[in-house]
Amino acid sequence: MAAASPKDPTLFSVIDAREARVCSDLHCAKTYLPVRTTGTLPKPWDELNVRGKIVDDPKMGFQFIQAESVENLGSIK
């Protein structure tokens, strides 16, 4: 998990765990993937398995994964 949305408590972004390990920074990714969940938000640096559907949100102007499940594998830091 890279960051939680400051405006939406159900939205967070993820980056590839390998990329986070290599650059040792959560803000170095070229691509971030937004995820919306109804569960508890993970913490930054948590490695996750996210399953769900890609949803197009024209109001917000981006696509995100509507999580059906979020498995927290623990911190990679």
PEZI-V517460 format. One record per backbone hydrogen bond with DSSP energy under -0.5 kcal/mol. NH is the residue of the N-H (numbers start at 1). CO is the residue of the C=O. Records with the same first field share a line. If there is no record, write none. Layout:
NH->CO + CO
This chain:
2->13
3->13
5->11
11->8
12->35
13->3
14->33
20->16
21->17
22->18
23->19
24->20
25->20
28->25
33->14
34->32
35->12
36->65
37->10
45->1
46->43
47->74
49->71
50->48
51->69
53->66
55->64
57->55 + 62
58->56
61->57
62->57
64->55
65->34
66->53 + 64
67->36 + 65
68->51
69->51
71->49
72->70
73->47 + 71
74->47
76->45
